[in-house]
Amino acid sequence: MPDLRIMEDEALSVGRVRIELLAGLTVALALVPEAVAFAFVAGVHPLVGLYAAFLVGLITALIGGRPGMISGATGALAVVMVALVAQHGVEYLFATVVLMGVLQIIAGALKWGKFIRLVPHPVMLGFVNGLAIVIFLAQLGQFKVPGSMENTGHGMGGGEWLSGIELYTMLGLVALTMAIIWGMPRLTRVIPAPLAGIGVVAGLVIAFGIDVPRVGDLASIQGGLPSFHNPFGEGVGLYGTPLAPLNWETFEIILPYAVILAAIGLIESLLTLNLVGEMTGRRGGASQECIAQGLSNTVTGFFGGMGGCAMIGQSMINVKSGGRTRIAGLMAAIFLLVFILFAAPLIEKIPLAALVGVMFMVVIGTFAWNSLTILRKVPLTDAAVIVLVTVVTVKYDLAIAVVVGVIVSALTYAWNNATRIHAIERESVTETGAKVYEIQGPLFFGSAEGFAELFDVAGDPDTVIVDFAGSRVVDQSALQAIEAIALKYEAAGKRIMLRHLSPDCHQLLTKAGHLMVDSDDDPDYALAVDYGVRTGILGAGH
């Protein structure tokens, strides 16, 4: 059963609740500009991003697989959405988010979340470094003249950069925020350092009327409660664009986007789940997180939100601020809704420099700096994977980077194992005049060709024993290789036997029909039994 407890390892106390509330407030403040910025990237109204941050954050905080994680609208998803919105309108985006959520629920129900275990550590390092760089680049958009980037995206591309005294003031306030976050824990931990940094810098800017970009310069965050909205049907939708007809044509349009968004969302969420688990020393439920992400996106699509997934930056802010339970994530979502409904004029006065400083400290804390020193110590292929995943994450997106990293790591592993196979040749002590080949290393598709080259069919005696005590028969290519070598000995009028098959190898060969001795005659897989090979099963001679 999923673990939905508010507190896992400690009793509920006033001190713990205070820490969680302050952590949630800090996260909510950092969520506002991010949600607005990612809405600009996707080409939708700012409230579409804010509603997504509220709904996705709320639901995943309640039923997610890892307390302490923060979810909301993310840039990784926004860059995929922009083409769909530009071509078909925002209602098709809402429909896509609904389908995306359904696919994620299916993935969770089928327990596919467990496959995140196959992601190697070098890929994790590349993911962390790539995301840190992406977060850093996203903050650079805040150094542009407010309003100049709404139609050009949020980050490096487009827009007019600040200059002169405005730029220097912005940089000074960012540096001050970072200094407060760095020094605050050395003085007191009563207030989370990021919240203290935001509060002090915002107070200075408001008190002295310093002219720097503020949250309100991005867009107004004033709005009402998100209301139920069905994106499927005929007519005009929320923002003057046509609704998505509920037919096969619409399904063909939204399915490719839904699959990509579901994959990116789950990969980023599950990798963040592992990262937060490592930092907090607690395990999380991968499949439970898949279902939570799916349910949150399905609901969000029906309430006018752009969908989302786990946010590594905000999750790091939460963890560094002391958030360890579901309370912080829940309160972050509630605070965000309060900002939208009641506190928009106040929140819009917060200088962007304070929030940029918080995110820059997140970048410093997220980037795996030790990976720079271990690049020279780990195998060259692992170092290459770290760099590759980092570059692809920054250049393209997280899903492509992780898939590329896993494929390269898998091929490297397969090659290394393929080159390990060899044989020790000796005379048999049980069969007079027979020759024994002691196979060392796994027999699978990568080593099948090398396996065939181990044998001297013409020069071998009439009886040959292949000893698999140091090997494993893994796949169909291995079966094909065994049958092929047996055919060669059979054609030469010689006898070949298999020895020391492990139970799993025995089962695989028996299922394929290769063993001439039925397993009932050898119920305990006695190691002394020799097996003949039945040829002609897989057509290895053709």
Secondary structure in CASP SS format (residue, H / E / C, confidence):
PFRMAT SS
TARGET T0000
AUTHOR 0000-0000-0000
METHOD secondary structure of the structure
MODEL  1
M C 1.00
P C 1.00
D C 1.00
L C 1.00
R C 1.00
I C 1.00
M C 1.00
E C 1.00
D C 1.00
E C 1.00
A C 1.00
L C 1.00
S C 1.00
V H 1.00
G H 1.00
R H 1.00
V H 1.00
R H 1.00
I H 1.00
E H 1.00
L H 1.00
L H 1.00
A H 1.00
G H 1.00
L H 1.00
T H 1.00
V H 1.00
A H 1.00
L H 1.00
A H 1.00
L H 1.00
V H 1.00
P H 1.00
E H 1.00
A H 1.00
V H 1.00
A H 1.00
F H 1.00
A H 1.00
F H 1.00
V H 1.00
A H 1.00
G C 1.00
V C 1.00
H C 1.00
P H 1.00
L H 1.00
V H 1.00
G H 1.00
L H 1.00
Y H 1.00
A H 1.00
A H 1.00
F H 1.00
L H 1.00
V H 1.00
G H 1.00
L H 1.00
I H 1.00
T H 1.00
A H 1.00
L H 1.00
I H 1.00
G C 1.00
G C 1.00
R C 1.00
P C 1.00
G C 1.00
M C 1.00
I C 1.00
S E 1.00
G E 1.00
A C 1.00
T C 1.00
G H 1.00
A H 1.00
L H 1.00
A H 1.00
V H 1.00
V H 1.00
M H 1.00
V H 1.00
A H 1.00
L H 1.00
V H 1.00
A H 1.00
Q H 1.00
H H 1.00
G C 1.00
V H 1.00
E H 1.00
Y H 1.00
L H 1.00
F H 1.00
A H 1.00
T H 1.00
V H 1.00
V H 1.00
L H 1.00
M H 1.00
G H 1.00
V H 1.00
L H 1.00
Q H 1.00
I H 1.00
I H 1.00
A H 1.00
G H 1.00
A H 1.00
L C 1.00
K C 1.00
W H 1.00
G H 1.00
K H 1.00
F H 1.00
I H 1.00
R H 1.00
L H 1.00
V C 1.00
P C 1.00
H H 1.00
P H 1.00
V H 1.00
M H 1.00
L H 1.00
G H 1.00
F H 1.00
V H 1.00
N H 1.00
G H 1.00
L H 1.00
A H 1.00
I H 1.00
V H 1.00
I H 1.00
F H 1.00
L H 1.00
A H 1.00
Q H 1.00
L H 1.00
G H 1.00
Q H 1.00
F H 1.00
K E 1.00
V C 1.00
P C 1.00
G C 1.00
S C 1.00
M C 1.00
E C 1.00
N C 1.00
T C 1.00
G C 1.00
H C 1.00
G C 1.00
M C 1.00
G C 1.00
G C 1.00
G C 1.00
E C 1.00
W E 1.00
L C 1.00
S C 1.00
G H 1.00
I H 1.00
E H 1.00
L H 1.00
Y H 1.00
T H 1.00
M H 1.00
L H 1.00
G H 1.00
L H 1.00
V H 1.00
A H 1.00
L H 1.00
T H 1.00
M H 1.00
A H 1.00
I H 1.00
I H 1.00
W H 1.00
G H 1.00
M H 1.00
P H 1.00
R H 1.00
L H 1.00
T C 1.00
R C 1.00
V C 1.00
I C 1.00
P C 1.00
A H 1.00
P H 1.00
L H 1.00
A H 1.00
G H 1.00
I H 1.00
G H 1.00
V H 1.00
V H 1.00
A H 1.00
G H 1.00
L H 1.00
V H 1.00
I H 1.00
A H 1.00
F H 1.00
G C 1.00
I C 1.00
D C 1.00
V C 1.00
P C 1.00
R E 1.00
V H 1.00
G H 1.00
D H 1.00
L H 1.00
A C 1.00
S C 1.00
I C 1.00
Q C 1.00
G C 1.00
G C 1.00
L C 1.00
P C 1.00
S C 1.00
F C 1.00
H C 1.00
N C 1.00
P C 1.00
F E 1.00
G C 1.00
E C 1.00
G C 1.00
V E 1.00
G C 1.00
L C 1.00
Y C 1.00
G C 1.00
T C 1.00
P E 1.00
L C 1.00
A E 1.00
P C 1.00
L C 1.00
N C 1.00
W H 1.00
E H 1.00
T H 1.00
F H 1.00
E H 1.00
I H 1.00
I H 1.00
L H 1.00
P H 1.00
Y H 1.00
A H 1.00
V H 1.00
I H 1.00
L H 1.00
A H 1.00
A H 1.00
I H 1.00
G H 1.00
L H 1.00
I H 1.00
E H 1.00
S H 1.00
L H 1.00
L H 1.00
T H 1.00
L H 1.00
N H 1.00
L H 1.00
V H 1.00
G H 1.00
E H 1.00
M H 1.00
T H 1.00
G C 1.00
R C 1.00
R C 1.00
G C 1.00
G C 1.00
A H 1.00
S H 1.00
Q H 1.00
E H 1.00
C H 1.00
I H 1.00
A H 1.00
Q H 1.00
G H 1.00
L H 1.00
S H 1.00
N H 1.00
T H 1.00
V H 1.00
T H 1.00
G H 1.00
F C 1.00
F C 1.00
G C 1.00
G C 1.00
M C 1.00
G C 1.00
G C 1.00
C E 1.00
A E 1.00
M C 1.00
I H 1.00
G H 1.00
Q H 1.00
S H 1.00
M H 1.00
I H 1.00
N H 1.00
V H 1.00
K H 1.00
S C 1.00
G C 1.00
G C 1.00
R C 1.00
T C 1.00
R H 1.00
I H 1.00
A H 1.00
G H 1.00
L H 1.00
M H 1.00
A H 1.00
A H 1.00
I H 1.00
F H 1.00
L H 1.00
L H 1.00
V H 1.00
F H 1.00
I H 1.00
L H 1.00
F H 1.00
A H 1.00
A H 1.00
P H 1.00
L H 1.00
I H 1.00
E C 1.00
K C 1.00
I C 1.00
P E 1.00
L H 1.00
A H 1.00
A H 1.00
L H 1.00
V H 1.00
G H 1.00
V H 1.00
M H 1.00
F H 1.00
M H 1.00
V H 1.00
V H 1.00
I H 1.00
G H 1.00
T H 1.00
F C 1.00
A C 1.00
W C 1.00
N H 1.00
S H 1.00
L H 1.00
T H 1.00
I H 1.00
L C 1.00
R C 1.00
K C 1.00
V C 1.00
P C 1.00
L H 1.00
T H 1.00
D H 1.00
A H 1.00
A H 1.00
V H 1.00
I H 1.00
V H 1.00
L H 1.00
V H 1.00
T H 1.00
V H 1.00
V H 1.00
T H 1.00
V H 1.00
K H 1.00
Y C 1.00
D C 1.00
L H 1.00
A H 1.00
I H 1.00
A H 1.00
V H 1.00
V H 1.00
V H 1.00
G H 1.00
V H 1.00
I H 1.00
V H 1.00
S H 1.00
A H 1.00
L H 1.00
T H 1.00
Y H 1.00
A H 1.00
W H 1.00
N H 1.00
N H 1.00
A H 1.00
T C 1.00
R C 1.00
I C 1.00
H E 1.00
A E 1.00
I E 1.00
E E 1.00
R E 1.00
E E 1.00
S C 1.00
V C 1.00
T C 1.00
E C 1.00
T C 1.00
G C 1.00
A C 1.00
K E 1.00
V E 1.00
Y E 1.00
E E 1.00
I E 1.00
Q E 1.00
G C 1.00
P C 1.00
L E 1.00
F C 1.00
F C 1.00
G C 1.00
S C 1.00
A H 1.00
E H 1.00
G H 1.00
F H 1.00
A H 1.00
E C 1.00
L C 1.00
F C 1.00
D C 1.00
V C 1.00
A C 1.00
G C 1.00
D C 1.00
P C 1.00
D C 1.00
T E 1.00
V E 1.00
I E 1.00
V E 1.00
D E 1.00
F E 1.00
A E 1.00
G E 1.00
S C 1.00
R C 1.00
V E 1.00
V C 1.00
D C 1.00
Q H 1.00
S H 1.00
A H 1.00
L H 1.00
Q H 1.00
A H 1.00
I H 1.00
E H 1.00
A H 1.00
I H 1.00
A H 1.00
L H 1.00
K H 1.00
Y H 1.00
E H 1.00
A H 1.00
A C 1.00
G C 1.00
K C 1.00
R E 1.00
I E 1.00
M E 1.00
L E 1.00
R E 1.00
H C 1.00
L C 1.00
S C 1.00
P H 1.00
D H 1.00
C H 1.00
H H 1.00
Q H 1.00
L H 1.00
L H 1.00
T H 1.00
K H 1.00
A H 1.00
G C 1.00
H C 1.00
L E 1.00
M C 1.00
V C 1.00
D C 1.00
S H 1.00
D H 1.00
D H 1.00
D C 1.00
P C 1.00
D C 1.00
Y C 1.00
A C 1.00
L C 1.00
A C 1.00
V C 1.00
D E 1.00
Y E 1.00
G E 1.00
V E 1.00
R C 1.00
T C 1.00
G C 1.00
I C 1.00
L C 1.00
G C 1.00
A C 1.00
G C 1.00
H C 1.00
END
